[in-house]
């Protein structure tokens, strides 16, 4: 598969989504109100929301190799700040 095939597949997916649900993208725009920030591995096999049983918009995801949160990783720190300051993801204790 070549890069142009990926773009074509994306175009076809978007057309199918619009045809089956004309308001799909409009609804999706207002759907991001996650309760959780998921810091997970850059694994390509399964979408993060699928492995925890949540719908799109219910889980804000940051992925990196090894699920690492390092003080110097501006990408990870930016995701955390955005989740807390903009999306209002709260604090949850794991008991």
URWO-V209197 format. One record per residue. N is the residue number from 1. SS is DSSP state (H for helix, E for strand, C for the rest). PHI is phi in whole degrees, -180 to 180 (999 if undefined). Layout:
n=N ss=SS phi=PHI
n=N ss=SS phi=PHI
This chain:
n=1 ss=C phi=999
n=2 ss=C phi=-104
n=3 ss=H phi=-57
n=4 ss=H phi=-63
n=5 ss=H phi=-67
n=6 ss=H phi=-63
n=7 ss=H phi=-64
n=8 ss=H phi=-66
n=9 ss=H phi=-61
n=10 ss=H phi=-64
n=11 ss=H phi=-61
n=12 ss=H phi=-65
n=13 ss=H phi=-61
n=14 ss=H phi=-63
n=15 ss=H phi=-63
n=16 ss=H phi=-64
n=17 ss=H phi=-60
n=18 ss=H phi=-66
n=19 ss=H phi=-68
n=20 ss=H phi=-77
n=21 ss=C phi=-141
n=22 ss=C phi=-55
n=23 ss=C phi=-100
n=24 ss=H phi=-53
n=25 ss=H phi=-74
n=26 ss=H phi=-64
n=27 ss=H phi=-65
n=28 ss=H phi=-63
n=29 ss=H phi=-60
n=30 ss=C phi=-96
n=31 ss=C phi=-92
n=32 ss=C phi=-83
n=33 ss=C phi=-139
n=34 ss=C phi=-71
n=35 ss=C phi=-92
n=36 ss=E phi=-127
n=37 ss=E phi=-107
n=38 ss=E phi=-108
n=39 ss=E phi=-103
n=40 ss=E phi=-133
n=41 ss=E phi=-73
n=42 ss=C phi=-75
n=43 ss=C phi=-80
n=44 ss=C phi=-88
n=45 ss=C phi=-81
n=46 ss=C phi=-140
n=47 ss=C phi=-63
n=48 ss=H phi=-57
n=49 ss=H phi=-66
n=50 ss=H phi=-69
n=51 ss=H phi=-76
n=52 ss=C phi=-114
n=53 ss=C phi=72
n=54 ss=C phi=-114
n=55 ss=C phi=-82
n=56 ss=C phi=-55
n=57 ss=C phi=95
n=58 ss=C phi=-95
n=59 ss=E phi=-140
n=60 ss=E phi=-91
n=61 ss=E phi=-119
n=62 ss=E phi=-125
n=63 ss=E phi=-120
n=64 ss=E phi=-155
n=65 ss=C phi=-70
n=66 ss=C phi=86
n=67 ss=C phi=56
n=68 ss=C phi=-94
n=69 ss=C phi=-113
n=70 ss=C phi=-114
n=71 ss=C phi=-56
n=72 ss=C phi=-95
n=73 ss=C phi=-88
n=74 ss=H phi=-63
n=75 ss=H phi=-65
n=76 ss=H phi=-64
n=77 ss=H phi=-63
n=78 ss=H phi=-66
n=79 ss=H phi=-63
n=80 ss=H phi=-65
n=81 ss=H phi=-63
n=82 ss=H phi=-63
n=83 ss=H phi=-60
n=84 ss=H phi=-80
n=85 ss=H phi=-80
n=86 ss=C phi=-102
n=87 ss=C phi=-89
n=88 ss=C phi=60
n=89 ss=C phi=-67
n=90 ss=C phi=-91
n=91 ss=C phi=-96
n=92 ss=C phi=-136
n=93 ss=C phi=-85
n=94 ss=C phi=-97
n=95 ss=C phi=-108
